[in-house]
Amino acid sequence: MANRIGLGIHHRLPVVLAGGVYPCPSSYSVTCAIGSVHPSLSKALKKWTSGGGGGRAPRRLILGLGVSFWTQYMSMAGGSVGGNSFIAFARQKGAVEEILKNAEWPEQFPFKEEDFQRFDESPDSLFYETPRLVTHIDDPAIAALTKYYSEVFPPSNTPGVSILDMCSSWVSHFPAGYKQDRIVGLGMNEEELKVNPVLTEYAVQDLNLNPKIPFEDNSFDVITNVVSVDYLTKPLDIFKEMRRVLKPGGLAIMSFSNRCFFTKAISIWTSTGDADHVLIVGSYFHYAGGFEPPQAVDISPNPGRSDPMYIVYSRKVSTA
């Protein structure tokens, strides 16, 4: 019988610093953390909290909102995991893999439009205009992701195999020397895509502005997305497009850590923790339809000592 879990979320507020993105521990105040991103954002928050904005900060600035979704709607089978023990459970190596097993999804997609708002709603094309030839997770996390790819990708140089690296950049973290006839990068910055050595072609597109993936039906065997699912403001539209362009039985791999550009990440992501992120991404697959039940894998290489790394994946339902 499924146990209903009351999530006691361990929050981390990510902070943007030079060369990458870093989690801010929960002991920081919201004002402190946002001030680390940009002083003007801290001033804006103070205005709201001091009464200038009605005494209440905008929803997307407050930690903890969005958590009630899971406590109200979600339950999972398998074991005696109760609300008080959930945080410790989720931190155990491999425990995240249990989260999506036998998930009981609400009948309707439970998120609201405000859950996909960002603090910075300026055009994403401006934010990504300058090339960032840096990595956003540490080396052990990158190595873990590359190893995972080596285990699940079709063998290198398999005839007819096509891969789409969605939200691509200057590096895709594919195994060294990995090749296919067609590896497509779909990203925001052309200069980054140009220097990505694994790509055979690329396209520049803002999926938040236009979620239609610019490729034919049943085009790809694999879709990857590395530490970018948290920026998607129209995730259901995009996951339906992923389903469309995947071949029957095609594999979609969403990977993420606990780091992000806070001002561009969606509200439901910044207001919840790692375990919830697994559920959020799993819900995208579920409600997009046409995918097998999503599964989660914890590939974190050194829990507590390097960046965590999680995978949520699914396959397009095969047709007869």
HELIX and SHEET records of a PDB file:
HELIX    1   1 VAL A   30  VAL A   37  1                                   8    
HELIX    2   2 PRO A   39  THR A   49  1                                  11    
HELIX    3   3 ARG A   59  LEU A   61  5                                   3    
HELIX    4   4 VAL A   67  TYR A   73  1                                   7    
HELIX    5   5 GLY A   83  SER A   85  5                                   3    
HELIX    6   6 PHE A   86  ARG A   91  1                                   6    
HELIX    7   7 ALA A   95  GLU A   98  5                                   4    
HELIX    8   8 GLU A  113  PHE A  116  5                                   4    
HELIX    9   9 ASP A  124  PHE A  127  1                                   4    
HELIX   10  10 ASP A  139  VAL A  152  1                                  14    
HELIX   11  11 GLU A  190  LYS A  194  1                                   5    
HELIX   12  12 VAL A  229  TYR A  231  5                                   3    
HELIX   13  13 PRO A  235  VAL A  245  1                                  11    
HELIX   14  14 PHE A  262  LYS A  264  5                                   3    
HELIX   15  15 SER A  267  THR A  270  1                                   4    
HELIX   16  16 ASP A  274  ALA A  288  1                                  15    
SHEET    1   A 2 ASN A   3  ARG A   4  0                                        
SHEET    2   A 2 SER A  75  MET A  76 -1                                        
SHEET    1   B 2 LEU A  13  LEU A  17  0                                        
SHEET    2   B 2 GLY A  20  CYS A  24 -1                                        
SHEET    1   C 7 GLU A 201  VAL A 204  0                                        
SHEET    2   C 7 ARG A 182  GLY A 187  1                                        
SHEET    3   C 7 SER A 162  SER A 168  1                                        
SHEET    4   C 7 PHE A 220  VAL A 226  1                                        
SHEET    5   C 7 LEU A 246  PHE A 256  1                                        
SHEET    6   C 7 TYR A 310  ARG A 315 -1                                        
SHEET    7   C 7 GLN A 295  ASP A 298 -1                                        
END                                                                             
